[in-house]
Amino acid sequence: MPPYLTTLADGAVLLHMYVQPKASKSRIVGLYDGCLKLAVAAPPVDGKANEEVVRFLSRLLGIPGRNIALHSGAQSKRKKIRIEAACDDVLDKIEKILASVSS
């Protein structure tokens, strides 16, 4: 299991992320210090960047937004995102994206 992904006892997945707000566009950048690095276009004001993280991951992973929630790190660049989905599915999708980013 990669360091940026943890499976919880209830079957949910915890995604460890490093979020860079105010980017030119929202995208997966790669890995950073054991975390999945995500650049988001939204500013870090009034929770807009956190909302964009959930929306972006929902679109990217094909998982409804109601199944993705900020677990910790609301005021930090380092965040833990709880995803209600099978770990293998989430891991497969993220690995494909990382392969295309590093190519």
Secondary structure, 3 states (H helix, E strand, C coil): CCCCEEECCCCCEEEEEEEECCCCCCEEEEEECCEEEEECCCCCCCCHHHHHHHHHHHHHHCCCHHHEEEEECCCCCEEEEEECCCHHHHHHHHHHHHHHHHC
